[in-house]
């Protein structure tokens, strides 16, 4: 007998993978996977972390999308920037709070500028992209503090119903961590949450036993083990404050989760979607056939990326229009 899905859960399966996306995945398997495995074998010393931090500096050389505008914002101890994607006006009454990925140790405003500007354009609203402090500047469990500070700053000028929190990978984790901390502190919750390929369970047991361990082109299992072993050893991995997938999720706003069908972190997205729905949270899980981790980064280069970005824009607009209820995801 097939298990019935909660009425608050929509599983939206997208396939078949395009030839272009399959070619990109093959390149990642051949070129990136060996490098990730090599990185996972290194000790977590300051030199390795400094090399990881260099990635954002190198990304600063890339040209931003034509027509996009950016304005730096200074917080106490960290930076952020307003991103107005092409065609997005100056009005900031509604906004995305964007939290970048990078395994809690790297990336930042520069690596994610192009992707965030595309999300802004698709949603028709600006995004406040947060360069939160990361390991080793702060321990893993304190990274959420800067994200919460940025969320508070948005609440000072607009209603929570005019904010959507969004993030990819580690930023997807921080999306939920920020919302749960906001609820804990009595702050109003945003209109919606969007998480791209998030890692939500720091206990790796389910992921390492999943069939996608052999299917994910980037083979990230050893790197995840390195991250957990190196930086989370002092924490209880089953603590809901460490692993949002184990938290009380009741009362959260509508959620859009996206993941590739063969990526290792699909495991977390699938389990989180069911737990959200069981808690009464309207949830859409988009499963993209054989797509890479955070494939949206490829922008116009992949047809799946273009469609996924358009769908996210539709979700954000729907969240603003239907605060407190179910969000219709109008696909293009």
C-alpha positions in Angstrom: 0.0 0.0 0.0 1.4 3.4 -1.0 1.8 5.9 1.7 -0.5 8.9 1.2 1.2 12.3 1.0 0.0 15.0 3.4 -2.4 17.4 1.8 0.0 20.3 2.4 2.7 18.7 0.3 3.2 19.0 -3.4 6.0 17.0 -5.0 6.7 18.5 -8.4 9.0 16.1 -10.4 10.8 17.8 -13.3 12.5 15.7 -16.0 14.1 14.6 -18.3 17.5 16.2 -17.9 18.6 18.2 -21.0 21.6 17.1 -23.0 23.4 20.3 -21.9 22.9 19.6 -18.2 24.0 16.0 -18.6 27.2 17.2 -20.3 27.8 19.7 -17.4 27.3 16.9 -14.9 29.8 14.7 -16.7 32.3 17.4 -16.6 31.8 17.9 -12.9 32.2 14.2 -12.2 35.5 14.2 -14.2 37.0 17.4 -12.9 35.4 18.5 -9.6 34.8 15.3 -7.8 38.5 14.3 -7.5 39.3 17.8 -6.2 36.6 17.6 -3.5 37.9 14.2 -2.4 41.4 15.6 -2.2 40.2 18.6 -0.1 38.4 16.3 2.2 41.6 14.5 3.0 43.4 17.7 4.2 43.5 18.7 7.9 41.2 21.7 8.7 44.0 24.2 9.2 43.9 27.9 8.8 45.7 27.7 5.5 43.0 25.5 4.0 40.3 27.8 5.2 42.2 30.9 3.8 42.3 29.2 0.4 38.6 28.6 0.6 38.0 32.2 1.5 39.9 33.3 -1.6 37.1 32.1 -3.8 34.9 35.1 -3.1 37.8 37.5 -3.9 38.4 35.7 -7.2 34.7 35.9 -8.0 34.8 39.7 -7.7 36.4 39.8 -11.2 33.2 38.5 -12.8 31.0 41.0 -14.5 27.6 41.5 -12.9 24.5 41.0 -15.2 23.8 44.0 -17.4 21.1 46.2 -15.9 21.6 45.0 -12.3 22.4 47.5 -9.5 24.1 47.0 -6.1 24.4 49.0 -3.0 26.7 48.0 -0.1 25.3 47.8 3.5 27.5 47.9 6.6 26.4 46.0 9.7 28.4 45.7 12.9 30.9 43.0 12.1 29.7 41.9 8.7 28.6 43.2 5.3 25.6 42.9 3.0 24.5 44.5 -0.2 21.2 45.4 -1.8 20.8 43.7 -5.2 18.3 45.0 -7.7 18.2 42.6 -10.6 17.6 43.8 -14.2 14.3 45.6 -14.5 13.8 45.8 -10.7 13.0 49.4 -9.6 14.2 51.2 -6.5 11.2 50.3 -4.3 12.2 48.1 -1.3 8.8 47.7 0.3 9.1 44.0 -0.4 12.4 42.1 -0.3 14.2 38.8 -0.4 16.7 38.1 2.4 19.4 36.0 0.6 21.8 33.8 2.5 24.6 32.3 0.4 25.9 28.8 0.4 29.5 27.6 0.6 29.7 24.9 3.3 29.8 27.4 6.1 33.5 28.2 5.3 33.5 30.0 1.9 31.8 32.1 -0.8 30.0 35.4 -0.2 28.6 38.4 -2.0 30.8 38.1 -5.1 30.3 34.4 -5.8 26.6 34.7 -5.6 26.0 38.2 -7.0 24.9 37.0 -10.5 22.6 34.3 -9.2 21.0 36.6 -6.6 20.4 39.3 -9.3 18.6 36.7 -11.4 16.4 35.7 -8.4 15.7 39.4 -7.8 14.7 39.9 -11.4 12.5 36.8 -11.5 10.6 37.9 -8.3 10.5 41.6 -9.3 11.8 42.7 -5.9 15.3 43.6 -4.5 17.3 41.2 -2.4 19.4 41.9 0.6 22.4 39.5 0.2 24.2 38.8 3.5 27.9 38.3 3.9 27.5 36.6 7.3 30.6 35.7 9.3 31.8 32.1 8.7 34.1 29.5 10.1 36.8 30.2 11.5 35.7 33.8 12.3 32.8 32.4 14.3 31.8 28.7 15.1 29.2 26.9 13.0 26.4 27.5 15.5 26.9 31.3 15.6 26.7 31.9 11.8 22.9 32.3 12.2 23.4 35.4 14.4 24.3 37.7 11.5 21.4 36.3 9.4 19.0 37.1 12.2 20.5 40.6 12.6 19.9 41.2 8.9 16.3 39.9 9.2 15.7 42.3 12.1 17.0 45.2 10.0 14.4 44.4 7.3 11.6 44.2 9.9 12.5 47.7 10.9 11.3 49.1 7.6 8.6 46.7 6.4 6.2 44.0 7.6 7.3 40.4 7.8 4.7 39.6 5.2 6.8 41.6 2.8 9.9 39.4 3.3 10.9 36.0 1.9 14.1 34.3 3.2 16.0 32.4 0.6 19.3 30.5 0.5 21.3 27.7 -1.2 23.0 24.8 0.3 24.5 26.0 3.6 22.4 29.1 3.0 19.4 26.8 2.8 20.2 25.6 6.2 20.5 29.1 7.5 17.2 30.0 5.9 15.5 27.5 8.3 17.8 28.3 11.2 17.0 32.0 10.9 13.2 31.5 10.7 13.3 29.1 13.7 15.4 31.6 15.7 13.0 34.4 14.7 10.1 32.3 16.0 11.9 31.5 19.2 12.6 35.2 19.9 9.0 36.2 19.2 9.6 37.9 15.9 7.0 37.8 13.1 7.8 35.2 10.5 8.4 36.0 6.8 5.9 35.3 4.0 7.8 32.3 2.7 11.0 30.3 2.7 13.0 29.1 -0.3 15.8 26.6 0.1 17.9 25.3 -2.8 19.6 22.0 -2.2 19.8 22.6 1.5 21.7 20.5 4.1 19.4 20.3 7.0 20.5 17.2 9.0 24.1 17.4 10.4 23.8 13.7 11.3 25.1 12.1 8.1 23.8 8.6 8.7 20.8 8.8 6.2 22.8 10.6 3.5 25.8 8.3 3.6 23.4 5.3 3.3 21.4 6.9 0.4 21.6 5.6 -3.2 22.7 9.1 -4.3 26.1 8.5 -2.6 27.0 6.7 -5.9 24.9 8.9 -8.2 25.9 12.5 -7.2 28.4 13.7 -9.9 30.4 15.8 -7.4 30.6 12.8 -4.9 30.4 15.2 -1.8 30.1 12.5 0.9 33.8 12.7 2.0 33.7 16.5 2.1 30.5 16.5 4.2 32.2 14.0 6.6 35.2 16.4 6.8 33.0 19.4 7.5 31.1 17.6 10.3 34.2 16.0 11.8 36.2 19.2 11.7 33.7 21.8 12.8 30.7 20.2 14.5 32.4 17.7 16.8 31.6 19.8 19.9 27.8 19.8 19.1 25.0 17.3 19.5 24.0 16.6 15.9 20.5 15.6 17.0 19.8 18.9 18.6 17.1 20.7 16.6 19.1 23.9 16.8 21.9 22.1 15.0 19.8 20.1 12.6 16.6 22.0 11.6 15.1 18.9 10.1 14.5 17.7 13.7 12.9 20.9 14.9 9.2 21.7 15.7 8.2 23.1 12.3 4.6 24.0 13.0 3.7 27.5 12.2 6.4 28.1 9.6 5.3 30.0 6.4 4.9 28.3 3.0 8.1 26.6 1.8 9.7 25.9 -1.6 12.4 23.2 -1.6 14.4 22.3 -4.7 16.9 19.6 -5.3 18.4 17.4 -8.1 17.1 13.8 -8.1 20.6 12.4 -7.9 22.4 14.9 -5.6 23.3 13.7 -2.1 21.4 16.5 -0.4 18.2 15.4 -2.1 17.8 13.1 0.9 17.5 16.1 3.3 15.1 18.0 1.0 12.8 15.0 0.7 12.7 14.3 4.5 12.3 18.0 5.3 9.4 18.3 2.9 7.5 15.5 4.5 8.1 16.8 8.0 7.0 20.3 7.1 3.8 19.0 5.5 3.1 16.8 8.5 3.5 19.9 10.7 0.8 21.6 8.5 3.2 23.8 6.5 2.3 24.3 2.9 5.3 22.8 1.1 6.4 22.3 -2.5 9.3 20.0 -3.3 10.7 20.4 -6.8 12.7 17.4 -7.8 14.8 18.1 -10.9 15.9 15.1 -12.9 19.7 14.5 -12.6 20.5 18.1 -11.9 23.7 19.2 -10.0 23.8 20.7 -6.5 22.4 24.3 -6.8 22.2 24.0 -10.6 20.5 27.4 -10.6 24.0 28.9 -10.6 24.3 28.2 -14.3 21.6 30.9 -15.1 20.8 31.1 -18.8 23.2 28.4 -19.7 20.8 25.5 -18.7 17.1 25.3 -19.6 16.4 23.8 -16.2 18.1 26.7 -14.4 16.1 29.2 -16.4 12.9 27.5 -15.5 13.8 27.0 -11.9 14.6 30.6 -11.4 11.3 31.6 -13.0 9.5 29.3 -10.7 11.2 30.8 -7.7 10.2 34.2 -8.8 6.6 33.0 -9.1 6.8 31.5 -5.6 8.1 34.7 -4.0 5.4 36.8 -5.7 2.7 34.3 -4.6 4.0 34.4 -1.0 3.6 38.1 -0.9 0.1 37.9 -2.3 -1.0 35.0 -0.1 0.6 35.6 3.3 -0.5 32.9 5.8 -2.0 30.6 3.2 -1.0 28.1 0.6 1.1 29.5 -2.3 0.4 28.5 -5.9 3.5 27.9 -7.9 2.8 29.1 -11.4 5.4 27.5 -13.6 6.5 29.0 -16.9 
